[in-house]
Each structure stands twice: as structure tokens, then as C-alpha cells.
Amino acid sequence: MCSIARFMIVLLLWAAGDAAWVYVTKFNVNQVINEASYSPDTSKISVATDTNSHYVYSTGSYSLLHTYAAGSKALTTKFSPDQNYIAFGLQNYSVTLLNANTYAPINSISTLFSEVYEVDFSSDSSKILICGIGTNSKVGY
């Protein structure tokens, strides 16, 4: 996971047993990245960008699997531990949940936050924590 990093290229590094981290590859997203997150099985990477489009890539081929047109920049993204959901925390008061296999929108959660800075799932994927800023300055749901 890369939190609030500002870069345009995703670098993949793997720990080779007890050895040092090893450079594997890089691929260009061509957008400013706010956060990137691995799926629990590490087969996919979700990418939240400063534009209205956000991405899911394969880690096997490094190819683009899906583009999600959100209509707002995303500041955070996470996969649920059960790998059923991808959450994108947006700058438009909401969090969007996508099906992690079909990429179909499942739900849009309206928040009191003007910007959602972090989302996280419980270990059993039954709850989502949403953190952000707004007029009511809530810490999370």
C-alpha cells in the first residue's frame, strides 16, 4: 500500500525470503496516484488517482483490468479481506464499493466528510471504517 504518495509509476518490489527486497517491474499509470493497494491474494492492485478515473491492474501481466469512472478524485482505495469488494474513498462526500470480480458498483455510501482520506475493512469484511474531514469532523463510521 502507498498512502498519499505522489508518483506516476508503480514499482513492484518483492521480499525474497530472508534476502533484501528485489525489484520486479514498474508500470506507468499516467496519473497522479493518491494510493495504491494490493488485493489480499496479491493478484490485483487498485489505484486511486487525482482524476475522475481510478484503476485496477493485474499483478500477473501488469495489464489494466478495469477503469472506474467515479466523477471525483479518489484519495484512498482498499480491497476487503475476503476479496469481494474494492472501496474507493472519494472527494465528493462518498465511498463507492465495487464488486472485486465483476467491478460492478455495489453501493455508494454518503458520508458527512468533504474528503474521505482512509477506508479500511474489518478482518471478516463485515464492516468498513471511513475517515475524513468535513463540517462535523467525524473520525469514522
C-alpha positions as CSV (number, residue, x, y, z in Angstrom):
1,M,0.0,0.0,0.0
2,C,1.2,3.5,-0.8
3,S,-0.5,6.1,1.3
4,I,-0.9,9.7,-0.1
5,A,2.2,9.2,-2.2
6,R,2.7,11.4,-5.3
7,F,4.1,9.4,-8.2
8,M,3.1,8.3,-11.6
9,I,4.8,4.9,-11.8
10,V,4.0,1.9,-9.7
11,L,7.1,0.0,-8.6
12,L,6.7,-3.6,-7.5
13,L,9.2,-5.0,-5.0
14,W,9.1,-8.4,-3.5
15,A,10.8,-9.8,-0.4
16,A,12.8,-12.9,-1.5
17,G,12.7,-15.0,1.6
18,D,15.2,-13.6,4.1
19,A,17.0,-11.6,1.4
20,A,16.6,-8.0,0.6
21,W,13.7,-6.6,-1.4
22,V,14.0,-7.3,-5.1
23,Y,12.9,-5.1,-7.9
24,V,10.4,-6.8,-10.1
25,T,8.9,-4.3,-12.6
26,K,7.2,-1.0,-13.0
27,F,4.3,0.2,-15.0
28,N,3.1,3.7,-15.8
29,V,-0.3,4.7,-14.6
30,N,-0.1,8.2,-16.3
31,Q,-1.9,9.8,-13.4
32,V,-1.0,11.3,-10.0
33,I,-1.6,8.4,-7.6
34,N,-3.0,9.1,-4.1
35,E,-3.0,5.5,-3.0
36,A,-2.4,2.0,-4.4
37,S,-3.4,-1.2,-2.6
38,Y,-2.9,-4.9,-3.2
39,S,-5.7,-7.4,-3.1
40,P,-5.2,-9.9,-0.2
41,D,-4.1,-12.6,-2.7
42,T,-1.8,-10.0,-4.4
43,S,-3.3,-10.8,-7.8
44,K,-4.6,-7.2,-8.3
45,I,-3.7,-3.6,-7.4
46,S,-6.3,-0.9,-7.1
47,V,-5.1,2.7,-7.8
48,A,-6.8,5.9,-6.5
49,T,-5.8,8.9,-8.6
50,D,-6.2,12.7,-8.7
51,T,-8.5,12.4,-11.7
52,N,-12.1,11.1,-12.1
53,S,-10.8,7.7,-13.2
54,H,-9.4,5.0,-10.9
55,Y,-7.9,1.7,-11.9
56,V,-7.5,-2.0,-11.2
57,Y,-4.4,-3.8,-12.6
58,S,-3.4,-7.4,-12.8
59,T,-0.1,-8.2,-11.0
60,G,0.5,-11.2,-13.3
61,S,0.5,-9.3,-16.6
62,Y,0.5,-5.7,-15.2
63,S,-2.4,-5.0,-17.6
64,L,-5.3,-2.8,-16.9
65,L,-8.3,-4.9,-15.8
66,H,-10.8,-2.1,-15.1
67,T,-11.3,1.7,-15.2
68,Y,-13.8,3.1,-12.7
69,A,-15.2,6.5,-13.7
70,A,-16.1,8.0,-10.4
71,G,-16.7,11.6,-11.3
72,S,-14.4,12.7,-8.4
73,K,-10.8,12.2,-7.4
74,A,-10.2,9.3,-5.0
75,L,-7.9,9.8,-2.0
76,T,-7.9,6.1,-0.9
77,T,-8.6,2.6,-2.0
78,K,-8.7,-0.8,-0.3
79,F,-9.7,-4.4,-1.1
80,S,-11.8,-6.2,1.5
81,P,-10.0,-9.2,3.2
82,D,-12.5,-11.6,1.6
83,Q,-11.7,-10.1,-1.8
84,N,-15.3,-9.4,-2.6
85,Y,-15.1,-5.6,-2.5
86,I,-13.0,-2.7,-3.6
87,A,-13.6,0.6,-1.8
88,F,-12.7,4.0,-3.2
89,G,-12.9,6.9,-0.8
90,L,-13.8,10.0,-2.9
91,Q,-13.5,13.7,-2.6
92,N,-17.3,14.1,-3.1
93,Y,-18.6,13.0,0.3
94,S,-18.8,9.4,-0.5
95,V,-17.3,5.9,-0.6
96,T,-18.0,3.6,-3.5
97,L,-17.9,-0.1,-3.2
98,L,-17.3,-2.2,-6.3
99,N,-17.6,-6.0,-6.7
100,A,-13.9,-7.0,-6.9
101,N,-14.6,-9.6,-9.6
102,T,-17.1,-8.0,-11.9
103,Y,-16.3,-4.4,-11.0
104,A,-20.0,-3.6,-10.8
105,P,-20.9,-0.8,-8.4
106,I,-22.5,-2.3,-5.2
107,N,-23.1,0.7,-3.1
108,S,-22.3,4.3,-2.7
109,I,-22.0,5.4,1.0
110,S,-22.8,9.0,1.6
111,T,-20.7,10.5,4.4
112,L,-20.5,13.8,6.3
113,F,-16.9,14.2,5.0
114,S,-16.0,16.7,2.3
115,E,-13.0,14.4,1.7
116,V,-12.6,10.7,2.6
117,Y,-8.9,10.1,3.5
118,E,-9.0,6.5,4.5
119,V,-11.1,3.4,4.3
120,D,-10.4,0.1,5.9
121,F,-12.4,-3.2,6.3
122,S,-12.7,-5.4,9.4
123,S,-10.9,-8.7,9.2
124,D,-14.1,-10.5,8.4
125,S,-15.1,-7.9,5.7
126,S,-18.4,-7.2,7.5
127,K,-17.6,-3.6,8.5
128,I,-15.9,-0.6,6.9
129,L,-14.1,2.2,8.6
130,I,-14.3,5.6,6.9
131,C,-12.2,8.5,8.0
132,G,-12.2,12.0,6.6
133,I,-12.7,15.7,7.2
134,G,-15.8,17.8,7.0
135,T,-18.0,20.2,8.8
136,N,-18.9,17.7,11.5
137,S,-15.3,16.4,11.8
138,K,-16.2,12.8,12.4
139,V,-13.4,10.3,12.8
140,G,-15.1,7.3,11.3
141,Y,-18.2,5.3,10.8
